[in-house]
Amino acid sequence: MDEKEKGIGRKALALLRQGPFRRYIIGSLISDSGTWMQMMAQSWVLSGLTNKAILLGLVCARSNSRFAR
């Protein structure tokens, strides 16, 4: 890794030193992990209740569509 690439990495990490941007990134990580857990729990409950792959696929497709919100 040459000096130019190290400088780019330092500049990218320097953004995390600023308070508002750091809070945004941390909040986004927490929110995204909560969304992921909800999707996994929905799939797990549905597969336990029905044992039908088509219903599981429909629920996953519906939750990932832009019309779900």
PAKOLKOL-103095 format. One record per residue (C-alpha): residue number from 1; x negated, z, y; chain; residue in three letters. Coordinates in steps of 0.2 Angstrom, whole numbers, plus 2048, in hexadecimal, padded with zeros to 3 digits. Layout:
BEGIN
@i NUM | X X | Z Z | Y Y | ch A | aa ALA
...
REM end
This chain:
BEGIN
@i 1 | X 800 | Z 800 | Y 800 | ch A | aa MET
@i 2 | X 7F8 | Z 7FB | Y 810 | ch A | aa ASP
@i 3 | X 7FA | Z 804 | Y 821 | ch A | aa GLU
@i 4 | X 808 | Z 7F8 | Y 827 | ch A | aa LYS
@i 5 | X 813 | Z 7FD | Y 818 | ch A | aa GLU
@i 6 | X 80F | Z 810 | Y 81B | ch A | aa LYS
@i 7 | X 814 | Z 80E | Y 82D | ch A | aa GLY
@i 8 | X 825 | Z 807 | Y 828 | ch A | aa ILE
@i 9 | X 828 | Z 815 | Y 81C | ch A | aa GLY
@i 10 | X 824 | Z 822 | Y 829 | ch A | aa ARG
@i 11 | X 830 | Z 81A | Y 835 | ch A | aa LYS
@i 12 | X 83E | Z 81A | Y 829 | ch A | aa ALA
@i 13 | X 83B | Z 82C | Y 825 | ch A | aa LEU
@i 14 | X 83A | Z 830 | Y 837 | ch A | aa ALA
@i 15 | X 84C | Z 82C | Y 839 | ch A | aa LEU
@i 16 | X 850 | Z 83B | Y 82E | ch A | aa LEU
@i 17 | X 848 | Z 847 | Y 83A | ch A | aa ARG
@i 18 | X 856 | Z 844 | Y 847 | ch A | aa GLN
@i 19 | X 864 | Z 850 | Y 845 | ch A | aa GLY
@i 20 | X 874 | Z 845 | Y 846 | ch A | aa PRO
@i 21 | X 86D | Z 837 | Y 83A | ch A | aa PHE
@i 22 | X 867 | Z 844 | Y 82E | ch A | aa ARG
@i 23 | X 878 | Z 84D | Y 82E | ch A | aa ARG
@i 24 | X 881 | Z 83C | Y 82B | ch A | aa TYR
@i 25 | X 876 | Z 837 | Y 81C | ch A | aa ILE
@i 26 | X 878 | Z 848 | Y 814 | ch A | aa ILE
@i 27 | X 88B | Z 848 | Y 817 | ch A | aa GLY
@i 28 | X 88C | Z 836 | Y 810 | ch A | aa SER
@i 29 | X 883 | Z 83C | Y 800 | ch A | aa LEU
@i 30 | X 88E | Z 84A | Y 7FE | ch A | aa ILE
@i 31 | X 89E | Z 840 | Y 801 | ch A | aa SER
@i 32 | X 898 | Z 832 | Y 7F5 | ch A | aa ASP
@i 33 | X 894 | Z 83E | Y 7E7 | ch A | aa SER
@i 34 | X 8A5 | Z 846 | Y 7E9 | ch A | aa GLY
@i 35 | X 8AD | Z 834 | Y 7E8 | ch A | aa THR
@i 36 | X 8A3 | Z 830 | Y 7D9 | ch A | aa TRP
@i 37 | X 8A8 | Z 841 | Y 7D0 | ch A | aa MET
@i 38 | X 8BB | Z 83D | Y 7D4 | ch A | aa GLN
@i 39 | X 8BA | Z 82C | Y 7CC | ch A | aa MET
@i 40 | X 8B1 | Z 833 | Y 7BD | ch A | aa MET
@i 41 | X 8BE | Z 841 | Y 7BB | ch A | aa ALA
@i 42 | X 8CC | Z 834 | Y 7BD | ch A | aa GLN
@i 43 | X 8C5 | Z 829 | Y 7AF | ch A | aa SER
@i 44 | X 8C2 | Z 838 | Y 7A4 | ch A | aa TRP
@i 45 | X 8D3 | Z 83F | Y 7A5 | ch A | aa VAL
@i 46 | X 8DB | Z 82E | Y 7A3 | ch A | aa LEU
@i 47 | X 8D1 | Z 82A | Y 794 | ch A | aa SER
@i 48 | X 8D5 | Z 83B | Y 78C | ch A | aa GLY
@i 49 | X 8E8 | Z 838 | Y 78F | ch A | aa LEU
@i 50 | X 8EB | Z 826 | Y 78A | ch A | aa THR
@i 51 | X 8DC | Z 820 | Y 780 | ch A | aa ASN
@i 52 | X 8E0 | Z 80E | Y 787 | ch A | aa LYS
@i 53 | X 8D2 | Z 805 | Y 78E | ch A | aa ALA
@i 54 | X 8DD | Z 7F9 | Y 798 | ch A | aa ILE
@i 55 | X 8E4 | Z 808 | Y 7A2 | ch A | aa LEU
@i 56 | X 8D3 | Z 80F | Y 7A6 | ch A | aa LEU
@i 57 | X 8CE | Z 7FE | Y 7AC | ch A | aa GLY
@i 58 | X 8DD | Z 7FC | Y 7B7 | ch A | aa LEU
@i 59 | X 8DA | Z 80D | Y 7BF | ch A | aa VAL
@i 60 | X 8C8 | Z 80A | Y 7C2 | ch A | aa CYS
@i 61 | X 8CC | Z 7F9 | Y 7CA | ch A | aa ALA
@i 62 | X 8D9 | Z 800 | Y 7D5 | ch A | aa ARG
@i 63 | X 8CE | Z 80F | Y 7DB | ch A | aa SER
@i 64 | X 8C0 | Z 803 | Y 7DF | ch A | aa ASN
@i 65 | X 8CC | Z 7F6 | Y 7E8 | ch A | aa SER
@i 66 | X 8CD | Z 7F7 | Y 7FB | ch A | aa ARG
@i 67 | X 8E0 | Z 7F9 | Y 7FA | ch A | aa PHE
@i 68 | X 8DE | Z 80A | Y 7F2 | ch A | aa ALA
@i 69 | X 8DB | Z 812 | Y 803 | ch A | aa ARG
REM end
